[in-house]
């Protein structure tokens, strides 16, 4: 637990705590360590007014990382549950998940943990018993039908006081940490910016990159059942655990600012009759799009097809205004051999909404990019559990494989330029 002038940082294991501790202690003025694995309930009252930040991780990936890390550290909780390290990783994970199932095995393990854990944690507590900040009473009150990680996460952030708690996702560490710092009014110094841009995986485990894919089906489903609290709250699913190998944004990714002045003026002059006629003939007629109107310039030849697409006649009238913005985004993504399979304008009338949906057939390699042209402060974009207003002229990638929705509560129509981009090399296909 680290206290600063702007926030309190509390962590659970295997969420880049070493990296974040070092970053905050070295670059946030006045930062001081209160307790390494401190829980929110242990926060001194004088700091209770401060917002609290922390991180969460995909449960499937968290267990894989936890097992790998603790095999090296031989931490006492892991040693007890893994039978002194004698059990394989899959069986050890299953034991962690089943601790609250009231079976004879789980009751025996909990009794051993109650005996091994310290009754109090202070400077005199042996280091190997301080971490992960758990006391005998915690294990004695382990709840039924909770996985270990969901239990540990909730326990860490429990408090008798009311706090403003902001949780970021480990999978997009640099951007999420920046978001949390900005939300708490922390000045982003050069040192903070440099570290977050690098966002190196300090203290990362050496497990095989294919570990997640090797989850047997029964263990995969057991995680889904026992870690439902975290999975539902933070919109995780099993496929997320391997997203690190895909280039897609986690939620939102800002790709800079575009010069949209000329395009905005042209869009303002589009007659309603053109919006109506183009919307009637559009290929993306989906119920969830609800109130949205589209002018489609390019579209794919089938829902699962990204390599074959065709231009609509109107593309040739607009391409000179659109291509520079598209090519700028591709350059920021670092792509030279890129393709743009879908290109369109989307208008959401004042008071309209796009219902929550997921683009199920979307590829992990496709970047869905939005450039707001005309908008208002009452328009909010939802991706997973994150909500943002996207300002005009900003270029944003949004993760269309997550549940997403839009609400226009303003008095003006919202119009976005939307296109998809992918890198040919990501697919291993020749240009």
N, C-alpha and C positions, 0 to 999 in steps of 0.2 A: 504494500500500500504506500503510495507516494502522494504527498500533499504539496500543492503549489498555490500561488495566489489566485489562480483562475479555476482550478479543478482538483479533484481527487482521482488518482488512477488506481484501480484495483484489477488484479488479474487472476485468471485461472490458468493452470499449467497448459503448456503446448499451444499458446496463442501469442508467440513472439515476445514473451515477457522479458527475456534478456535484452533483446533489441530495444524495446520500448523503455525499459528501466534506464538503460544507458542514455538513450536519446533525451528522455525527460530530465534526468538528473544533471546532464551535461549542458543542456541547451534551453531549459525553461527556468527563468530566474526564480530563485527562492525555493526550488524544489527540494524536498527532504524526504528520506525514507522513514516511514513510521514503523512498518512491520512488513517483512518481505512477502509473506503469504497472508496478510491480514484480510479479514472479512469486513464488510461494511458495518456490521454491528459493533465492531471494535473501534470505529472511527471516533476520536475525541470530539466531544460536543462543540468545541470551539470552531470546528471545521464543517459542521453539519449544514451550513448554508451554501456550501460549494456544490456545484454540479459534479456528478460522478461519471467517469468514462471507463470503458472496459471493452473487451473483445470476445467474440464467440467464434467457434469453428465448426465446420461440417462434422456431425457426430461420427460418421463412418471414417473420415480422415483422422479425426481426433483420437479414436481408439487405436488406429494403426500407428500413429505417431507416439502415443502414450506407451504402448507396449515396447516399441523399438527403443525409446528413450530410457525407460525404466529397466530394461534388460541390461543396459549399460550402467545405470546409477544404482541399481539394486535398492530402490526406495522401499521402505518397510511395508507399505500398503500393497504394493505390487508383489513383494516377496511372499506375503501371506496368501494372496489370492492365486498366485501362480505356482504355489507349492514349492517355494524356494527357487523358482525359475525352471522347475522341471517340466512344466506344462508347455505345450505349443502355444503360439500366439492366439490362434482361433479359440482354443479352449479357455485361455485366460480372459479373453474379451467376453466370452459367454458368461464366465463367472462374475465379472464386473457387472454385466447387464442384469443378471439374475439375483443380485444381492438382496433385493426386497421381495423375493417370491415365497418366502416363508418355508422353503424346503429345508430338510435336515442339513444338507451341505451348506446352504447359505447361512443358516442359524449358527453353525459351527464357525464359519469364516467370520461372521460379525462378532462372535464372542472372542475370537482371537484378536480381532482388530480393536475391540474395546480394551482388552488387556494390554495390547502393545502401544496404543496411542497415549500421548501424555494427557494428564488431567488438566494441566495449565500449560500455556506456551508463553515463555518469557526468555530473557537473555541467558538464563541458566539451563534452559532446555537443550539437550544435545541436538546438534544440527540435523542429524538424520531423523529426528523425531519432530522437528519444527515444520517440515514440509510434508504435505501441502496445506499446512495450517489447520489440521483436523485434530479434535480432541476426543477423548473417550466418550463424552456425552453425545457427540455427533453420531458416532456409529451405534450407540445404544438406542438412538431414536431414528434409525434409518427407516424411511417410509416404504410402504408396500408399492409394488408396481411402478417403481421408478428406476431408470437406468442410473448408473453411477455418475455419468457426466451431467445429466439434467439435475440430479440431486446436488452435486457439487456446485454447479452454476447458481442454482437458486439459493443454496446455503451461503454462498459467497456474497450475494447481493441482498440478503435479508437484513432488515433493520427495523427497530421500533420507531424510528423517525421517518418522515417523508422526504425523499430525495429526488432530485431530477437526475435520472440515470440515462445515459446515452451509450448504446452498444454498437460497436462497429464489427464488420465481418473480417476475419483474419484473411480470407481468400483475396481480398483487395486491399492489403494492408496500407500501402502508401496513401492512396486516395481516401480511404476511410479514416486514417489517423488525421489527415489534413482536415477532413470534414469535422471531426470531433473537436480538434483544436479551435477551428473557426467558430463552431457553435458555442464554445465556452469563452470566447473573447481573448484567446491566447494569441499573442503577436507571433506571426510566422517569420522567424529570423532566418538569416542565410543558412545557419547551421541546421535548423530544423528542416528547411526546404531541401538542402543537399542530402540529408539523411533519408528523408521520405522519398525523394526521387530515386535513390538507390534501393531503399527498402530491402536490403540484403537479408536473407533468411538466416540470421544469426542463431546458433544453437539448433540448427535444423537436424533432424534425424537422418541416418544413412540408409533408411529402408528402401527397398526396391520401388521404383516408380510404378511398377505394375501391381503393387500390393493391393490397392483398392479393388482392382479388377479381379483379384483372386479370392475375394470374399465368397464363401459358399452361400448358396441361396438361403439356407435356413438361418445363417448368422446375419446375412443382409436383412432379412425380415425381422429378426429379433431386435436389431438396432432400431428399425423403423417402429417397432411396437414399444420398446422401452424408452426410447428417446423422443417420443411424440411431442413432448413439451417444447424442446428446442427446435425440432423439425417444423412444427406448425408455427411457432412464434417467429422464426427467422426464415421461413420459406425455403428450407433445404430439401433436397431429395438425393437419392443415391448417385445419380449421374453427376451432381455437383462436385462430388469428391474427386473426380478426375478432370475437373475443368482447368486445372493449372496448365494442362498441355494444350488447351485451346486458346486462341487469341481473343475470344469474345469478351466484352466488358462484363464485370460482375453484376452491377446494377446500371449505373450511369458512368460514362467516361467523357470528360470534356476534351474536345479536340481543337480548341482554339476559337478564334473569332474570324468570321468571313465578312468581306465587303459585299453587303447585300442591298445597298442603296438602290441601284438600278433595277434589280430584280423585284424589290418591294414596290417600286413605282409601277412596274409593269403588272404586277399582281393586283394592285389596287384598281387598275383599269380593265381587268377581266370582267366582262359583262355576266350578269346572272344567267343569261341564256346559255353561255358556254359551260358554266359550272353544271347546269342542269343536263345539257345534252351529253357532256363527257361522263357525268356520273351515271347516266342511264346505260351507257355502253361499257362501263368499266368491268374488268375481269374479276376484281376482288369484292364481290358482293357477299359479304359475310354478316350474319345477324348481329354479332357482337360489335361491329363497327357502327351500328345504330344510326346516329345523327350525322356522321361524317360524310362529306362529299369529296370526290377525288377527280383530279385531272391526271390521267395516267399517260406517261410518255414512253415507258418501256415496261414489259412484263415477261415472266418466264413462261415457257411452253409446258406447263404442268406443275402441280404443287411441289413435287419432289425434285424438280429439275432446276439446277442453277447454271448449267453450262449452255443450255439452249434457251434463247430468249429472242423477242422480236420488238422492233420499234413501232410505235404508232405514228401516223403521219404528223401529228402535232409536235413530235420530238424535234423535227428538223427546223421548226419555227423558233424553238426555245433553247436549243442546245448551246448556243453561244453564251447565253446567260447562266446556264446551269453547269456546264463542264468545268469551268475554273474552280468552282466551289467543290465539286466532286474530286477533282485532281488534287486540290489542296489537302482534303481530308486523307486521301490515299497516301500522299507524301508524309503527312504527320504519322500515319500508321506504319510508315517505312516500306510501303509497297511500290514496286516498279511494274510488276506484271499483274495488274489488278483488272477486275471486271466489275461492271455495275449491272446486275441482272434486273433490278426493279428501280424505277424512277417515277416520282409522282409529286403532285401538290395535294395537300389534304386540308380541307376547311372544316372546322368544327364550329357550328353557329353558337352565338351567345346563348347560354342556358343549356347547351347540348352536352352529351357525354358519350364516351366510348366505354362500353362495359368491360369488366375484367375478363381477360382472355390470355391464352398462351399460344404462340405460333408453333404448334406442335411439329409441323414439318420443317421448321427452320433448321438450318445447319449450325453446328457449333462454330463453323469457320466464317459464317456470314456476319458482317458488321451492319447493323441497322442504324442508320444515321439520320438524325433530325436536325434541321436548321430552321428555327422559328423565324418567320418573316414579319408577321403581324400577330401580336398577342396582347395579353393584359394580365395584370397581377392576380386576377381571379382564376386563371387557368393553371391547374395543377396536374402534373404527370406522376402517376404511381407506377413503380416497378418493384415487385416484391413488397417488402415492408418500408420502402423508402418513397418519399414524396418530395417532388421539387417543382418549382416554377422555372421554366427554361426561358431565359431572356432572349429577345430578338437579336439576331446576328451571331449568337453563340452556336457552335457546332458540337452536338452531343451524340455519342453512341449510346443506345439503350439496349438492354438485354431482352430481346423479344422471346427468348425461351423461358423467361420468368413470367409470372402472372402480371399483366400490366393493364392500365386503364387511364383515361383522361377525363377531367371534369372542367367545363368552362362556365364558371360562375360569374364571369364578367359581362360587360355590356357590349363588347366587341367580338366579332368573329375571330377565331384563332386560325391562322394559316401557317402550315409548316411545309417546307421543302423536305421531302423524304427520299432517301435512296439507300440501296444496299451495295456493299462493297466486299469483295473477297480477293485474296491473294492466290494466284494460280499455284505458287509453290507450296502453299499449305495443303493442297490436294494432291501434290505429287504428279500433276499433269503438265505436259508441255504447253508453252504459250502458242 
